Amino acid sequence: MTYQKLRVEIANNVATVFLVNPPMNVMTLDMRRELDEVLTNLEADPEVAVLVLTGDGDRSFGTGSDIQEFPGLLADGAVVSRKLAPENETFTKFANFPKPTVAAIEGFALGGGMELAAGADIIVVGENARFGLPEIKLGALPGSGGTVRITRRIGIGRVSELMLLGDMVDAQQVLAWGYANRIAPKGEVLAHAHEFAAKLAKGPKQAMCACKQALRYGMYLPEEQAIAKLLGVIDVLSRTNDLHEGADAFINKRTPDFKDPLDTSKFVGCIFPK
């Protein structure tokens, strides 16, 4: 399918989704709608094992909302209903994607761009990348999940600095904070992201989804509840063919051949616990 604000490439069980709105890949209402549709389609596609999300070009991953859309939204009193509520649903869909996700960031990741990428399992950033939550300079604050997901990724003190000052930080800083997993040379970020994706694509689909689900329980629930949920996830996983295959391969000193498809009736989208 052809999109106006996205480009999707699928190869070797990896789907690469490009945000396409030059020069800075700002998030328009139309791009959000297209991204939501793409996520739904890729989740259901059995040929896709991993999702890589990146910005088109090397200038920007994404710099958040298209401010040109705001006068109309403000006039209608529809910033939340038409913009932020649907955007949060889509960004959460990305964060809850049941397959491994990698964000590849070149250039700027500001505002909603930084918020969106925070939902990825693994984040690879360019040595030239710059990050920030500059909404305070417009008299606003991040409204697309960053106060939740970025805070849980790097801590409240660091997010307070980003939000209250509105200043940008560099790749070394977000790596030290734990927002990013890896720094790559300029121009090589997507290649490094695809290296991660190639390894992930060979893994057991059910177990990877179970890992994502268990990690979210650990992040969102009290300890005893999280452990109880973890044991439930492991109980489901223990009934899969892949776990038996993995054990047999280990015992017989061979490479496992994982074949189980992802069954979201068992691991329902790795949803955040209520």
FENKA-V56518 format. One line per field, one symbol per residue. psi: psi as a letter, one per 40 degrees, with the letter a starting at -180 (. if undefined). burial: # if it has 9 or more other C-alpha atoms within 8 Angstrom, else .. A space follows every 10 residues. Layout:
psi: ???
burial: ???
This chain:
psi: ihideihhhh hfehhhhhhg gieefihidd dddddddddd dddeheehdi hhhiihiedh difaihdded dddddeffdd ddcddddddd dddddeheii ihhhhibhgi bddddddeei dhhhiieeii iigeddeefa ihefedecdd dedeiddddd dddddeiiia ddddddeedi dihiiheedd dddddddddd deihdddddd ddddddddde iidddddddd dddddddeei dddddddddd defihigheh ihgeddggef ihi.
burial: ....###..# ..######## #..#####.. ##.###..#. .##....### ######.### ######...# ..##...##. .#######.# ########## ########## ########## ########## ######.... #######.## #####..##. ###..#.### #..##.#### #.####.### .###.###.# #..###.### .###.###.# #....##.## ..##.##..# .#####.### .....#.#.# ......#.## .#..
